[in-house]
Amino acid sequence: MLPQAAPNSTRPAAVAGPTGSASYVYLIAAVAALGGLLFGFDTAIINGALVFLKKDFGLTDSQTELAASSILFGAVAGAAIAGWLTDRYGRRRLLFAAAMLFTLSALAAAVPRTLTEFVVARLAGGLAIGVASLLVPLYIAEIAPARIRGKLVTLNQLAIVTGILLAYVASYYLAGLGLASWRWMFASAALPSLLFMLTLLLVPESPRWLLGRGREAEALGTLTRLNGPVAAAAEAEEIQAALAAERGEEASLRQPRLRRPLRIAVILAVLQQITGINTILYYGSIIFTEYNGQSASSAIGANALIGGINFAGTIVALFIIDRVGRKPLLLFASGGMALALGALVVALQLHAPGPLLLGLIMLYVACFAVGLGPGVWVVITEIFPNAVRGRAASLATVALWIACTLISYTFLSLVKAAGLAGAFGLYAALSAFTFLFVWRAVPETKGRSLEEIERSWR
């Protein structure tokens, strides 16, 4: 049996009722999800800023790709180191470090005098994004009760698309400041970064990480406040049993039982990106201004519409992912994306009017937002054992960011070589492949505890 909370603890059992405190669960998830909001804001703010940055620094197409993608190189590095660091130092402490880095990089990206200085600042911001993209959904998944885990992890995706939408809105209003408006766009991220740092002081460490470190009293205290004393004791014993079963294997990611979940997570992570979503989120303004003849303000306004659709689709996912399940949403999303992009290719070849093109892009984004956006992050955080979850999820997240970097860094070159229709035709084919992969390889994890999912791989 696990020991009871120490006398000098915060006595969570007195705070929570017999079934725990639902408001405390949602508070923790909301605070953690601020990291997702910063992730979304920092990656998407380049969309509106790029039009002005390109003119201000006189960038070529290759330099523009570097400016847009530099943050992604940092994200790859951040995700790569985050898995090892979080398994060693915990989830909360590393999130706090990421919040500090978000703040500093936002200010640094607002004051560069050269492209090199800008790229260095964005690389630092990318480190924070890589850490947050791994840790926020992982931390929420380890805190959340099984019955609402999908909803709470999707809350992180909702925060990401909220950040994207806020970036578009901020860009729209700050665009009126003239050529140097891009500096204010980047600086505006410092305020939510500071808020993230302060609110992290209100949340506990992951009880699963605490139990893995032998800190049973702290873990039981948090679990009691989350789920009530009876459920907390049962869950703590289940986690301890799972950790005991893992001992002797926990140092290796090459265990035979991890091959299938690693393969599923890595391939899903890559497919989420190479189906092309970030070409819209990062280069939307360039697409609408240079390939559709719109003004900079009109292009940023179109991006705001797309951001609104992304937000609305994620709201839908938030309410249905624990009812419908992960796999059906992934199938719906990838199939819908393939159809929308196929229609977009035809429309481009027929020189269809701008509103029709925008409508098909919005349909593509809506399908992504309902399924592939949140669903992939939920699956990645659910399918790995406790002892290796940080490192295994880190491997999948690194693959995701490498794929994102590859797509973002080559998009303008691909469009120049194959045309806009050719580029989106490739993404349509990859969306169809995603449908087939999900159908054949991805299991359903709805309503199962993390320990139940772990036992299924044995």
Secondary structure, DSSP 8 states (H G I E B T S, - for coil): ------TTS--HHHHSBTTB-HHHHHHHHHHHHHHHHHHHHHHHHHHHHHHHHHHHHT--HHHHHHHHHHHHHHHHHHHHHHHHHHHHH-HHHHHHHHHHHHHHHHHHHTS-SSHHHHHHHHHHHHHHHHHHHHHHHHHHHHHS-GGGHHHHHHHHHHHHHHHHHHHHHHHHHHGGG-TTHHHHHHHTTHHHHHHHHHHGGGS---HHHHHHTT-HHHHHHHHHHHH-HHHHHHHHHHHHHHHHHHTTTTT-S--GGGHHHHHHHHHHHHHHHHTSHHHHHHHHHHHHHHSS---HHHHHHHHHHHHHHHHHHHHHHHHHHHHH-HHHHHHHHHHHHHHHHHHHHHHHHTT--HHHHHHHHHHHHHHIIIIIHHHHHHHHHHSS-GGGHHHHHHHHHHHHHHHHHHHHHHHHHHHHHHHHHHHHHHHHHHHHHHHHHHHHH----TT--HHHHHHHT-
